[in-house]
Amino acid sequence: MSDIPPWFGERFYPLTHFIGYRRRNVEPREPLFFKTVRASKWAGQVELVAHTFIATWVSIVFLALMSRGAPFRERQVPVVIAAFGAVAVLIFAMWKVPASQPRCVILANTLCAIIGVGIAKLFALSGRLNLQEPLEGGGWACPATALSVALAACQLLNLTHPPGGAVAILAASSPEVYALGWWAVPAVLTSSLIMVVWACLINNIFSRSYPQYWIFSEIQNTESESTSSLDETKAASG
């Protein structure tokens, strides 16, 4: 269930449909065409796969176009930062899981990029990083440290997002990404925003609902309510 307030969702509906808001107690409409065919199990699977194929293909095209636009082109940003292949798998094939929600996609990727670039620069300043010969001089420790610090930070902030780990490693081990320096951060942030915006549009056109939440999940809300009720019960009994 989306964390969008009902008053906001209703006021701006149907626009809010494309940011994950769903009206309560409303039966889904039946398909206007090919009802019998679309009701079959195989048709639903074909529709699911076709939807994912189109969404993924277009998203990578958008990222490639972004990398060729100013100011990224003159800084030779890679056509697609490899980690966003994993992002596409999450938001188009596993769009309901917590790691696929916008909070994790945007914040975790950006945070991991900052940490990855920062760790790489620290190793470079110490003279221990040589991406041409990463096994020499302790350079192998750079991506290991970047990933470990990034994962720890994401866990502390409840932003665990698998592609974020790849972002941190790439920033500390890929010559292409390392050459960007701090420009890797806006490149990752822009790519994350493009993926989320496109996912909100394409995932909500048919039967999918994305995102499941923006900030707080239903589980977190339920846990908070349970904690409050427990505190009230203890206070009353005391």
Secondary structure, DSSP 8 states (H G I E B T S, - for coil): ---S-HHHHHHTTTGGGGGT---TT------SS-HHHHHSHHHHHHHHHHHHHHHHHHHHHHHHHHHHSTTTGGGT--SS-THHHHHHHHHHHSTTSGGGSHIIIIIIHHHHHHHHHHHHHHHHHTT---TTSTTSTTTTHHHHHHHHHHHHHHHHTT---HHHHHHHHHHHH-HHHHTTGGGHHHHHHHHHHHHHHHHHHHHTTSS----S-SS--HHHHHHHHHHHHHHHHHHHH-
